[in-house]
């Protein structure tokens, strides 16, 4: 059950990343990478809390 909760949160956050990247098509590669790292860090924070 716990592992499934983590997977759902991980999927949700990656979908959020995809939406964010698609919402700002003019982002540079550097800005996209920064956004990805920010969301990836949030995923890791949630995994630690769970």
mmCIF entry with sequence, helices, sheets and N, C-alpha, C, O atoms, coordinates in Angstrom:
data_MODEL
# 
_entry.id   MODEL 
# 
_entity.id                         1 
_entity.type                       polymer 
_entity.pdbx_number_of_molecules   1 
# 
_entity_poly.entity_id                      1 
_entity_poly.type                           'polypeptide(L)' 
_entity_poly.nstd_linkage                   no 
_entity_poly.nstd_monomer                   no 
_entity_poly.pdbx_seq_one_letter_code       
;(UNK)(UNK)(UNK)(UNK)(UNK)(UNK)(UNK)(UNK)(UNK)(UNK)(UNK)(UNK)(UNK)(UNK)(UNK)(UNK)
(UNK)(UNK)(UNK)(UNK)(UNK)(UNK)(UNK)(UNK)(UNK)(UNK)(UNK)(UNK)(UNK)(UNK)(UNK)(UNK)
(UNK)(UNK)(UNK)(UNK)(UNK)(UNK)(UNK)(UNK)(UNK)(UNK)(UNK)(UNK)(UNK)(UNK)(UNK)(UNK)
(UNK)(UNK)
;
_entity_poly.pdbx_seq_one_letter_code_can   XXXXXXXXXXXXXXXXXXXXXXXXXXXXXXXXXXXXXXXXXXXXXXXXXX 
_entity_poly.pdbx_strand_id                 A 
# 
loop_
_entity_poly_seq.entity_id 
_entity_poly_seq.num 
_entity_poly_seq.mon_id 
_entity_poly_seq.hetero 
1 1  UNK n 
1 2  UNK n 
1 3  UNK n 
1 4  UNK n 
1 5  UNK n 
1 6  UNK n 
1 7  UNK n 
1 8  UNK n 
1 9  UNK n 
1 10 UNK n 
1 11 UNK n 
1 12 UNK n 
1 13 UNK n 
1 14 UNK n 
1 15 UNK n 
1 16 UNK n 
1 17 UNK n 
1 18 UNK n 
1 19 UNK n 
1 20 UNK n 
1 21 UNK n 
1 22 UNK n 
1 23 UNK n 
1 24 UNK n 
1 25 UNK n 
1 26 UNK n 
1 27 UNK n 
1 28 UNK n 
1 29 UNK n 
1 30 UNK n 
1 31 UNK n 
1 32 UNK n 
1 33 UNK n 
1 34 UNK n 
1 35 UNK n 
1 36 UNK n 
1 37 UNK n 
1 38 UNK n 
1 39 UNK n 
1 40 UNK n 
1 41 UNK n 
1 42 UNK n 
1 43 UNK n 
1 44 UNK n 
1 45 UNK n 
1 46 UNK n 
1 47 UNK n 
1 48 UNK n 
1 49 UNK n 
1 50 UNK n 
# 
_struct_asym.id          A 
_struct_asym.entity_id   1 
# 
loop_
_struct_conf.conf_type_id 
_struct_conf.id 
_struct_conf.pdbx_PDB_helix_id 
_struct_conf.beg_label_comp_id 
_struct_conf.beg_label_asym_id 
_struct_conf.beg_label_seq_id 
_struct_conf.pdbx_beg_PDB_ins_code 
_struct_conf.end_label_comp_id 
_struct_conf.end_label_asym_id 
_struct_conf.end_label_seq_id 
_struct_conf.pdbx_end_PDB_ins_code 
_struct_conf.beg_auth_comp_id 
_struct_conf.beg_auth_asym_id 
_struct_conf.beg_auth_seq_id 
_struct_conf.end_auth_comp_id 
_struct_conf.end_auth_asym_id 
_struct_conf.end_auth_seq_id 
_struct_conf.pdbx_PDB_helix_class 
_struct_conf.details 
_struct_conf.pdbx_PDB_helix_length 
HELX_P HELX_P1 AA1 UNK A 2  ? UNK A 23 ? UNK A 2  UNK A 23 1 ? 22 
HELX_P HELX_P2 AA2 UNK A 29 ? UNK A 49 ? UNK A 29 UNK A 49 1 ? 21 
# 
_struct_conf_type.id          HELX_P 
_struct_conf_type.criteria    ? 
_struct_conf_type.reference   ? 
# 
loop_
_atom_site.group_PDB 
_atom_site.id 
_atom_site.type_symbol 
_atom_site.label_atom_id 
_atom_site.label_alt_id 
_atom_site.label_comp_id 
_atom_site.label_asym_id 
_atom_site.label_entity_id 
_atom_site.label_seq_id 
_atom_site.pdbx_PDB_ins_code 
_atom_site.Cartn_x 
_atom_site.Cartn_y 
_atom_site.Cartn_z 
_atom_site.occupancy 
_atom_site.B_iso_or_equiv 
_atom_site.pdbx_formal_charge 
_atom_site.auth_seq_id 
_atom_site.auth_comp_id 
_atom_site.auth_asym_id 
_atom_site.auth_atom_id 
_atom_site.pdbx_PDB_model_num 
ATOM 1   N N  . UNK A 1 1  ? 0.829  -1.200 0.000   1.00 0.00 ? 1  UNK A N  1 
ATOM 2   C CA . UNK A 1 1  ? 0.000  0.000  0.000   1.00 0.00 ? 1  UNK A CA 1 
ATOM 3   C C  . UNK A 1 1  ? 0.871  1.261  0.000   1.00 0.00 ? 1  UNK A C  1 
ATOM 4   O O  . UNK A 1 1  ? 0.640  2.185  -0.779  1.00 0.00 ? 1  UNK A O  1 
ATOM 5   N N  . UNK A 1 2  ? 1.863  1.283  0.876   1.00 0.00 ? 2  UNK A N  1 
ATOM 6   C CA . UNK A 1 2  ? 2.751  2.455  0.951   1.00 0.00 ? 2  UNK A CA 1 
ATOM 7   C C  . UNK A 1 2  ? 3.478  2.678  -0.371  1.00 0.00 ? 2  UNK A C  1 
ATOM 8   O O  . UNK A 1 2  ? 3.611  3.809  -0.838  1.00 0.00 ? 2  UNK A O  1 
ATOM 9   N N  . UNK A 1 3  ? 3.941  1.596  -0.958  1.00 0.00 ? 3  UNK A N  1 
ATOM 10  C CA . UNK A 1 3  ? 4.673  1.716  -2.224  1.00 0.00 ? 3  UNK A CA 1 
ATOM 11  C C  . UNK A 1 3  ? 3.758  2.259  -3.317  1.00 0.00 ? 3  UNK A C  1 
ATOM 12  O O  . UNK A 1 3  ? 4.195  3.039  -4.164  1.00 0.00 ? 3  UNK A O  1 
ATOM 13  N N  . UNK A 1 4  ? 2.503  1.854  -3.302  1.00 0.00 ? 4  UNK A N  1 
ATOM 14  C CA . UNK A 1 4  ? 1.541  2.340  -4.300  1.00 0.00 ? 4  UNK A CA 1 
ATOM 15  C C  . UNK A 1 4  ? 1.294  3.828  -4.110  1.00 0.00 ? 4  UNK A C  1 
ATOM 16  O O  . UNK A 1 4  ? 1.186  4.564  -5.091  1.00 0.00 ? 4  UNK A O  1 
ATOM 17  N N  . UNK A 1 5  ? 1.200  4.289  -2.849  1.00 0.00 ? 5  UNK A N  1 
ATOM 18  C CA . UNK A 1 5  ? 1.011  5.719  -2.580  1.00 0.00 ? 5  UNK A CA 1 
ATOM 19  C C  . UNK A 1 5  ? 2.180  6.516  -3.140  1.00 0.00 ? 5  UNK A C  1 
ATOM 20  O O  . UNK A 1 5  ? 1.986  7.564  -3.755  1.00 0.00 ? 5  UNK A O  1 
ATOM 21  N N  . UNK A 1 6  ? 3.387  6.019  -2.926  1.00 0.00 ? 6  UNK A N  1 
ATOM 22  C CA . UNK A 1 6  ? 4.572  6.705  -3.444  1.00 0.00 ? 6  UNK A CA 1 
ATOM 23  C C  . UNK A 1 6  ? 4.533  6.774  -4.964  1.00 0.00 ? 6  UNK A C  1 
ATOM 24  O O  . UNK A 1 6  ? 4.863  7.801  -5.557  1.00 0.00 ? 6  UNK A O  1 
ATOM 25  N N  . UNK A 1 7  ? 4.128  5.678  -5.585  1.00 0.00 ? 7  UNK A N  1 
ATOM 26  C CA . UNK A 1 7  ? 4.071  5.629  -7.048  1.00 0.00 ? 7  UNK A CA 1 
ATOM 27  C C  . UNK A 1 7  ? 3.047  6.625  -7.588  1.00 0.00 ? 7  UNK A C  1 
ATOM 28  O O  . UNK A 1 7  ? 3.299  7.295  -8.589  1.00 0.00 ? 7  UNK A O  1 
ATOM 29  N N  . UNK A 1 8  ? 1.900  6.722  -6.933  1.00 0.00 ? 8  UNK A N  1 
ATOM 30  C CA . UNK A 1 8  ? 0.864  7.667  -7.356  1.00 0.00 ? 8  UNK A CA 1 
ATOM 31  C C  . UNK A 1 8  ? 1.377  9.095  -7.249  1.00 0.00 ? 8  UNK A C  1 
ATOM 32  O O  . UNK A 1 8  ? 1.177  9.894  -8.164  1.00 0.00 ? 8  UNK A O  1 
ATOM 33  N N  . UNK A 1 9  ? 2.031  9.422  -6.151  1.00 0.00 ? 9  UNK A N  1 
ATOM 34  C CA . UNK A 1 9  ? 2.574  10.772 -5.965  1.00 0.00 ? 9  UNK A CA 1 
ATOM 35  C C  . UNK A 1 9  ? 3.638  11.056 -7.016  1.00 0.00 ? 9  UNK A C  1 
ATOM 36  O O  . UNK A 1 9  ? 3.664  12.140 -7.599  1.00 0.00 ? 9  UNK A O  1 
ATOM 37  N N  . UNK A 1 10 ? 4.507  10.097 -7.257  1.00 0.00 ? 10 UNK A N  1 
ATOM 38  C CA . UNK A 1 10 ? 5.569  10.251 -8.257  1.00 0.00 ? 10 UNK A CA 1 
ATOM 39  C C  . UNK A 1 10 ? 4.960  10.517 -9.640  1.00 0.00 ? 10 UNK A C  1 
ATOM 40  O O  . UNK A 1 10 ? 5.402  11.417 -10.354 1.00 0.00 ? 10 UNK A O  1 
ATOM 41  N N  . UNK A 1 11 ? 3.950  9.733  -10.010 1.00 0.00 ? 11 UNK A N  1 
ATOM 42  C CA . UNK A 1 11 ? 3.293  9.919  -11.305 1.00 0.00 ? 11 UNK A CA 1 
ATOM 43  C C  . UNK A 1 11 ? 2.638  11.296 -11.397 1.00 0.00 ? 11 UNK A C  1 
ATOM 44  O O  . UNK A 1 11 ? 2.734  11.970 -12.422 1.00 0.00 ? 11 UNK A O  1 
ATOM 45  N N  . UNK A 1 12 ? 1.977  11.703 -10.324 1.00 0.00 ? 12 UNK A N  1 
ATOM 46  C CA . UNK A 1 12 ? 1.309  13.007 -10.300 1.00 0.00 ? 12 UNK A CA 1 
ATOM 47  C C  . UNK A 1 12 ? 2.319  14.135 -10.494 1.00 0.00 ? 12 UNK A C  1 
ATOM 48  O O  . UNK A 1 12 ? 2.079  15.059 -11.271 1.00 0.00 ? 12 UNK A O  1 
ATOM 49  N N  . UNK A 1 13 ? 3.435  14.063 -9.796  1.00 0.00 ? 13 UNK A N  1 
ATOM 50  C CA . UNK A 1 13 ? 4.427  15.128 -9.900  1.00 0.00 ? 13 UNK A CA 1 
ATOM 51  C C  . UNK A 1 13 ? 5.077  15.155 -11.281 1.00 0.00 ? 13 UNK A C  1 
ATOM 52  O O  . UNK A 1 13 ? 5.361  16.235 -11.799 1.00 0.00 ? 13 UNK A O  1 
ATOM 53  N N  . UNK A 1 14 ? 5.315  14.008 -11.880 1.00 0.00 ? 14 UNK A N  1 
ATOM 54  C CA . UNK A 1 14 ? 5.874  14.003 -13.228 1.00 0.00 ? 14 UNK A CA 1 
ATOM 55  C C  . UNK A 1 14 ? 4.866  14.518 -14.245 1.00 0.00 ? 14 UNK A C  1 
ATOM 56  O O  . UNK A 1 14 ? 5.247  15.168 -15.219 1.00 0.00 ? 14 UNK A O  1 
ATOM 57  N N  . UNK A 1 15 ? 3.586  14.237 -14.032 1.00 0.00 ? 15 UNK A N  1 
ATOM 58  C CA . UNK A 1 15 ? 2.559  14.808 -14.914 1.00 0.00 ? 15 UNK A CA 1 
ATOM 59  C C  . UNK A 1 15 ? 2.527  16.323 -14.760 1.00 0.00 ? 15 UNK A C  1 
ATOM 60  O O  . UNK A 1 15 ? 2.345  17.049 -15.738 1.00 0.00 ? 15 UNK A O  1 
ATOM 61  N N  . UNK A 1 16 ? 2.705  16.796 -13.533 1.00 0.00 ? 16 UNK A N  1 
ATOM 62  C CA . UNK A 1 16 ? 2.765  18.236 -13.285 1.00 0.00 ? 16 UNK A CA 1 
ATOM 63  C C  . UNK A 1 16 ? 3.939  18.850 -14.040 1.00 0.00 ? 16 UNK A C  1 
ATOM 64  O O  . UNK A 1 16 ? 3.812  19.932 -14.613 1.00 0.00 ? 16 UNK A O  1 
ATOM 65  N N  . UNK A 1 17 ? 5.069  18.172 -14.042 1.00 0.00 ? 17 UNK A N  1 
ATOM 66  C CA . UNK A 1 17 ? 6.236  18.640 -14.786 1.00 0.00 ? 17 UNK A CA 1 
ATOM 67  C C  . UNK A 1 17 ? 5.923  18.729 -16.273 1.00 0.00 ? 17 UNK A C  1 
ATOM 68  O O  . UNK A 1 17 ? 6.258  19.721 -16.921 1.00 0.00 ? 17 UNK A O  1 
ATOM 69  N N  . UNK A 1 18 ? 5.289  17.706 -16.812 1.00 0.00 ? 18 UNK A N  1 
ATOM 70  C CA . UNK A 1 18 ? 4.956  17.707 -18.240 1.00 0.00 ? 18 UNK A CA 1 
ATOM 71  C C  . UNK A 1 18 ? 4.022  18.861 -18.578 1.00 0.00 ? 18 UNK A C  1 
ATOM 72  O O  . UNK A 1 18 ? 4.197  19.527 -19.598 1.00 0.00 ? 18 UNK A O  1 
ATOM 73  N N  . UNK A 1 19 ? 3.038  19.097 -17.730 1.00 0.00 ? 19 UNK A N  1 
ATOM 74  C CA . UNK A 1 19 ? 2.111  20.214 -17.948 1.00 0.00 ? 19 UNK A CA 1 
ATOM 75  C C  . UNK A 1 19 ? 2.863  21.533 -17.896 1.00 0.00 ? 19 UNK A C  1 
ATOM 76  O O  . UNK A 1 19 ? 2.648  22.409 -18.735 1.00 0.00 ? 19 UNK A O  1 
ATOM 77  N N  . UNK A 1 20 ? 3.746  21.679 -16.914 1.00 0.00 ? 20 UNK A N  1 
ATOM 78  C CA . UNK A 1 20 ? 4.511  22.921 -16.780 1.00 0.00 ? 20 UNK A CA 1 
ATOM 79  C C  . UNK A 1 20 ? 5.376  23.159 -18.015 1.00 0.00 ? 20 UNK A C  1 
ATOM 80  O O  . UNK A 1 20 ? 5.424  24.273 -18.536 1.00 0.00 ? 20 UNK A O  1 
ATOM 81  N N  . UNK A 1 21 ? 6.053  22.125 -18.478 1.00 0.00 ? 21 UNK A N  1 
ATOM 82  C CA . UNK A 1 21 ? 6.916  22.282 -19.654 1.00 0.00 ? 21 UNK A CA 1 
ATOM 83  C C  . UNK A 1 21 ? 6.100  22.606 -20.897 1.00 0.00 ? 21 UNK A C  1 
ATOM 84  O O  . UNK A 1 21 ? 6.536  23.403 -21.728 1.00 0.00 ? 21 UNK A O  1 
ATOM 85  N N  . UNK A 1 22 ? 4.926  22.004 -21.039 1.00 0.00 ? 22 UNK A N  1 
ATOM 86  C CA . UNK A 1 22 ? 4.077  22.279 -22.200 1.00 0.00 ? 22 UNK A CA 1 
ATOM 87  C C  . UNK A 1 22 ? 3.415  23.646 -22.113 1.00 0.00 ? 22 UNK A C  1 
ATOM 88  O O  . UNK A 1 22 ? 3.058  24.229 -23.137 1.00 0.00 ? 22 UNK A O  1 
ATOM 89  N N  . UNK A 1 23 ? 3.248  24.160 -20.902 1.00 0.00 ? 23 UNK A N  1 
ATOM 90  C CA . UNK A 1 23 ? 2.613  25.466 -20.718 1.00 0.00 ? 23 UNK A CA 1 
ATOM 91  C C  . UNK A 1 23 ? 3.551  26.608 -21.094 1.00 0.00 ? 23 UNK A C  1 
ATOM 92  O O  . UNK A 1 23 ? 3.108  27.716 -21.397 1.00 0.00 ? 23 UNK A O  1 
ATOM 93  N N  . UNK A 1 24 ? 4.836  26.328 -21.071 1.00 0.00 ? 24 UNK A N  1 
ATOM 94  C CA . UNK A 1 24 ? 5.833  27.351 -21.380 1.00 0.00 ? 24 UNK A CA 1 
ATOM 95  C C  . UNK A 1 24 ? 6.749  26.836 -22.491 1.00 0.00 ? 24 UNK A C  1 
ATOM 96  O O  . UNK A 1 24 ? 7.898  26.481 -22.227 1.00 0.00 ? 24 UNK A O  1 
ATOM 97  N N  . UNK A 1 25 ? 6.255  26.793 -23.726 1.00 0.00 ? 25 UNK A N  1 
ATOM 98  C CA . UNK A 1 25 ? 7.039  26.204 -24.817 1.00 0.00 ? 25 UNK A CA 1 
ATOM 99  C C  . UNK A 1 25 ? 8.292  27.005 -25.174 1.00 0.00 ? 25 UNK A C  1 
ATOM 100 O O  . UNK A 1 25 ? 9.178  26.496 -25.862 1.00 0.00 ? 25 UNK A O  1 
ATOM 101 N N  . UNK A 1 26 ? 8.370  28.240 -24.716 1.00 0.00 ? 26 UNK A N  1 
ATOM 102 C CA . UNK A 1 26 ? 9.527  29.069 -25.069 1.00 0.00 ? 26 UNK A CA 1 
ATOM 103 C C  . UNK A 1 26 ? 10.658 28.986 -24.047 1.00 0.00 ? 26 UNK A C  1 
ATOM 104 O O  . UNK A 1 26 ? 11.615 29.756 -24.125 1.00 0.00 ? 26 UNK A O  1 
ATOM 105 N N  . UNK A 1 27 ? 10.559 28.066 -23.094 1.00 0.00 ? 27 UNK A N  1 
ATOM 106 C CA . UNK A 1 27 ? 11.635 27.917 -22.119 1.00 0.00 ? 27 UNK A CA 1 
ATOM 107 C C  . UNK A 1 27 ? 12.902 27.426 -22.821 1.00 0.00 ? 27 UNK A C  1 
ATOM 108 O O  . UNK A 1 27 ? 12.853 26.613 -23.744 1.00 0.00 ? 27 UNK A O  1 
ATOM 109 N N  . UNK A 1 28 ? 14.026 27.944 -22.356 1.00 0.00 ? 28 UNK A N  1 
ATOM 110 C CA . UNK A 1 28 ? 15.299 27.444 -22.878 1.00 0.00 ? 28 UNK A CA 1 
ATOM 111 C C  . UNK A 1 28 ? 15.545 26.053 -22.295 1.00 0.00 ? 28 UNK A C  1 
ATOM 112 O O  . UNK A 1 28 ? 14.871 25.636 -21.353 1.00 0.00 ? 28 UNK A O  1 
ATOM 113 N N  . UNK A 1 29 ? 16.502 25.352 -22.856 1.00 0.00 ? 29 UNK A N  1 
ATOM 114 C CA . UNK A 1 29 ? 16.855 24.030 -22.338 1.00 0.00 ? 29 UNK A CA 1 
ATOM 115 C C  . UNK A 1 29 ? 17.284 24.148 -20.880 1.00 0.00 ? 29 UNK A C  1 
ATOM 116 O O  . UNK A 1 29 ? 16.935 23.300 -20.059 1.00 0.00 ? 29 UNK A O  1 
ATOM 117 N N  . UNK A 1 30 ? 18.035 25.191 -20.557 1.00 0.00 ? 30 UNK A N  1 
ATOM 118 C CA . UNK A 1 30 ? 18.493 25.387 -19.184 1.00 0.00 ? 30 UNK A CA 1 
ATOM 119 C C  . UNK A 1 30 ? 17.314 25.593 -18.240 1.00 0.00 ? 30 UNK A C  1 
ATOM 120 O O  . UNK A 1 30 ? 17.299 25.049 -17.136 1.00 0.00 ? 30 UNK A O  1 
ATOM 121 N N  . UNK A 1 31 ? 16.329 26.373 -18.670 1.00 0.00 ? 31 UNK A N  1 
ATOM 122 C CA . UNK A 1 31 ? 15.149 26.610 -17.838 1.00 0.00 ? 31 UNK A CA 1 
ATOM 123 C C  . UNK A 1 31 ? 14.332 25.332 -17.670 1.00 0.00 ? 31 UNK A C  1 
ATOM 124 O O  . UNK A 1 31 ? 13.801 25.070 -16.591 1.00 0.00 ? 31 UNK A O  1 
ATOM 125 N N  . UNK A 1 32 ? 14.230 24.535 -18.736 1.00 0.00 ? 32 UNK A N  1 
ATOM 126 C CA . UNK A 1 32 ? 13.520 23.259 -18.639 1.00 0.00 ? 32 UNK A CA 1 
ATOM 127 C C  . UNK A 1 32 ? 14.228 22.320 -17.667 1.00 0.00 ? 32 UNK A C  1 
ATOM 128 O O  . UNK A 1 32 ? 13.582 21.646 -16.865 1.00 0.00 ? 32 UNK A O  1 
ATOM 129 N N  . UNK A 1 33 ? 15.549 22.278 -17.741 1.00 0.00 ? 33 UNK A N  1 
ATOM 130 C CA . UNK A 1 33 ? 16.318 21.419 -16.842 1.00 0.00 ? 33 UNK A CA 1 
ATOM 131 C C  . UNK A 1 33 ? 16.167 21.872 -15.395 1.00 0.00 ? 33 UNK A C  1 
ATOM 132 O O  . UNK A 1 33 ? 16.063 21.044 -14.490 1.00 0.00 ? 33 UNK A O  1 
ATOM 133 N N  . UNK A 1 34 ? 16.154 23.182 -15.176 1.00 0.00 ? 34 UNK A N  1 
ATOM 134 C CA . UNK A 1 34 ? 15.969 23.711 -13.828 1.00 0.00 ? 34 UNK A CA 1 
ATOM 135 C C  . UNK A 1 34 ? 14.599 23.320 -13.288 1.00 0.00 ? 34 UNK A C  1 
ATOM 136 O O  . UNK A 1 34 ? 14.483 22.880 -12.145 1.00 0.00 ? 34 UNK A O  1 
ATOM 137 N N  . UNK A 1 35 ? 13.573 23.477 -14.099 1.00 0.00 ? 35 UNK A N  1 
ATOM 138 C CA . UNK A 1 35 ? 12.220 23.103 -13.696 1.00 0.00 ? 35 UNK A CA 1 
ATOM 139 C C  . UNK A 1 35 ? 12.158 21.609 -13.381 1.00 0.00 ? 35 UNK A C  1 
ATOM 140 O O  . UNK A 1 35 ? 11.537 21.204 -12.398 1.00 0.00 ? 35 UNK A O  1 
ATOM 141 N N  . UNK A 1 36 ? 12.793 20.804 -14.205 1.00 0.00 ? 36 UNK A N  1 
ATOM 142 C CA . UNK A 1 36 ? 12.824 19.362 -13.970 1.00 0.00 ? 36 UNK A CA 1 
ATOM 143 C C  . UNK A 1 36 ? 13.506 19.054 -12.638 1.00 0.00 ? 36 UNK A C  1 
ATOM 144 O O  . UNK A 1 36 ? 13.006 18.241 -11.861 1.00 0.00 ? 36 UNK A O  1 
ATOM 145 N N  . UNK A 1 37 ? 14.643 19.696 -12.369 1.00 0.00 ? 37 UNK A N  1 
ATOM 146 C CA . UNK A 1 37 ? 15.369 19.440 -11.117 1.00 0.00 ? 37 UNK A CA 1 
ATOM 147 C C  . UNK A 1 37 ? 14.549 19.855 -9.904  1.00 0.00 ? 37 UNK A C  1 
ATOM 148 O O  . UNK A 1 37 ? 14.553 19.166 -8.884  1.00 0.00 ? 37 UNK A O  1 
ATOM 149 N N  . UNK A 1 38 ? 13.843 20.983 -10.010 1.00 0.00 ? 38 UNK A N  1 
ATOM 150 C CA . UNK A 1 38 ? 13.008 21.444 -8.897  1.00 0.00 ? 38 UNK A CA 1 
ATOM 151 C C  . UNK A 1 38 ? 11.936 20.404 -8.585  1.00 0.00 ? 38 UNK A C  1 
ATOM 152 O O  . UNK A 1 38 ? 11.740 20.038 -7.426  1.00 0.00 ? 38 UNK A O  1 
ATOM 153 N N  . UNK A 1 39 ? 11.248 19.932 -9.612  1.00 0.00 ? 39 UNK A N  1 
ATOM 154 C CA . UNK A 1 39 ? 10.177 18.957 -9.382  1.00 0.00 ? 39 UNK A CA 1 
ATOM 155 C C  . UNK A 1 39 ? 10.760 17.623 -8.926  1.00 0.00 ? 39 UNK A C  1 
ATOM 156 O O  . UNK A 1 39 ? 10.172 16.956 -8.075  1.00 0.00 ? 39 UNK A O  1 
ATOM 157 N N  . UNK A 1 40 ? 11.897 17.225 -9.475  1.00 0.00 ? 40 UNK A N  1 
ATOM 158 C CA . UNK A 1 40 ? 12.535 15.985 -9.039  1.00 0.00 ? 40 UNK A CA 1 
ATOM 159 C C  . UNK A 1 40 ? 12.919 16.069 -7.565  1.00 0.00 ? 40 UNK A C  1 
ATOM 160 O O  . UNK A 1 40 ? 12.770 15.093 -6.829  1.00 0.00 ? 40 UNK A O  1 
ATOM 161 N N  . UNK A 1 41 ? 13.414 17.229 -7.130  1.00 0.00 ? 41 UNK A N  1 
ATOM 162 C CA . UNK A 1 41 ? 13.741 17.413 -5.715  1.00 0.00 ? 41 UNK A CA 1 
ATOM 163 C C  . UNK A 1 41 ? 12.494 17.300 -4.850  1.00 0.00 ? 41 UNK A C  1 
ATOM 164 O O  . UNK A 1 41 ? 12.545 16.724 -3.763  1.00 0.00 ? 41 UNK A O  1 
ATOM 165 N N  . UNK A 1 42 ? 11.371 17.845 -5.324  1.00 0.00 ? 42 UNK A N  1 
ATOM 166 C CA . UNK A 1 42 ? 10.115 17.739 -4.580  1.00 0.00 ? 42 UNK A CA 1 
ATOM 167 C C  . UNK A 1 42 ? 9.677  16.279 -4.466  1.00 0.00 ? 42 UNK A C  1 
ATOM 168 O O  . UNK A 1 42 ? 9.184  15.853 -3.422  1.00 0.00 ? 42 UNK A O  1 
ATOM 169 N N  . UNK A 1 43 ? 9.860  15.521 -5.540  1.00 0.00 ? 43 UNK A N  1 
ATOM 170 C CA . UNK A 1 43 ? 9.517  14.098 -5.501  1.00 0.00 ? 43 UNK A CA 1 
ATOM 171 C C  . UNK A 1 43 ? 10.347 13.405 -4.423  1.00 0.00 ? 43 UNK A C  1 
ATOM 172 O O  . UNK A 1 43 ? 9.817  12.620 -3.636  1.00 0.00 ? 43 UNK A O  1 
ATOM 173 N N  . UNK A 1 44 ? 11.630 13.693 -4.387  1.00 0.00 ? 44 UNK A N  1 
ATOM 174 C CA . UNK A 1 44 ? 12.501 13.073 -3.393  1.00 0.00 ? 44 UNK A CA 1 
ATOM 175 C C  . UNK A 1 44 ? 12.096 13.477 -1.979  1.00 0.00 ? 44 UNK A C  1 
ATOM 176 O O  . UNK A 1 44 ? 12.134 12.647 -1.071  1.00 0.00 ? 44 UNK A O  1 
ATOM 177 N N  . UNK A 1 45 ? 11.706 14.745 -1.772  1.00 0.00 ? 45 UNK A N  1 
ATOM 178 C CA . UNK A 1 45 ? 11.241 15.193 -0.459  1.00 0.00 ? 45 UNK A CA 1 
ATOM 179 C C  . UNK A 1 45 ? 10.006 14.412 -0.030  1.00 0.00 ? 45 UNK A C  1 
ATOM 180 O O  . UNK A 1 45 ? 9.916  13.978 1.119   1.00 0.00 ? 45 UNK A O  1 
ATOM 181 N N  . UNK A 1 46 ? 9.054  14.228 -0.943  1.00 0.00 ? 46 UNK A N  1 
ATOM 182 C CA . UNK A 1 46 ? 7.844  13.479 -0.619  1.00 0.00 ? 46 UNK A CA 1 
ATOM 183 C C  . UNK A 1 46 ? 8.173  12.030 -0.289  1.00 0.00 ? 46 UNK A C  1 
ATOM 184 O O  . UNK A 1 46 ? 7.593  11.454 0.631   1.00 0.00 ? 46 UNK A O  1 
ATOM 185 N N  . UNK A 1 47 ? 9.099  11.441 -1.035  1.00 0.00 ? 47 UNK A N  1 
ATOM 186 C CA . UNK A 1 47 ? 9.458  10.049 -0.780  1.00 0.00 ? 47 UNK A CA 1 
ATOM 187 C C  . UNK A 1 47 ? 10.068 9.893  0.603   1.00 0.00 ? 47 UNK A C  1 
ATOM 188 O O  . UNK A 1 47 ? 9.832  8.887  1.271   1.00 0.00 ? 47 UNK A O  1 
ATOM 189 N N  . UNK A 1 48 ? 10.842 10.864 1.040   1.00 0.00 ? 48 UNK A N  1 
ATOM 190 C CA . UNK A 1 48 ? 11.440 10.807 2.371   1.00 0.00 ? 48 UNK A CA 1 
ATOM 191 C C  . UNK A 1 48 ? 10.351 10.929 3.439   1.00 0.00 ? 48 UNK A C  1 
ATOM 192 O O  . UNK A 1 48 ? 10.392 10.234 4.454   1.00 0.00 ? 48 UNK A O  1 
ATOM 193 N N  . UNK A 1 49 ? 9.378  11.813 3.208   1.00 0.00 ? 49 UNK A N  1 
ATOM 194 C CA . UNK A 1 49 ? 8.305  12.024 4.183   1.00 0.00 ? 49 UNK A CA 1 
ATOM 195 C C  . UNK A 1 49 ? 7.377  10.827 4.289   1.00 0.00 ? 49 UNK A C  1 
ATOM 196 O O  . UNK A 1 49 ? 6.819  10.562 5.354   1.00 0.00 ? 49 UNK A O  1 
ATOM 197 N N  . UNK A 1 50 ? 7.207  10.099 3.182   1.00 0.00 ? 50 UNK A N  1 
ATOM 198 C CA . UNK A 1 50 ? 6.331  8.922  3.219   1.00 0.00 ? 50 UNK A CA 1 
ATOM 199 C C  . UNK A 1 50 ? 7.089  7.812  3.840   1.00 0.00 ? 50 UNK A C  1 
ATOM 200 O O  . UNK A 1 50 ? 6.563  6.709  3.984   1.00 0.00 ? 50 UNK A O  1 
# 
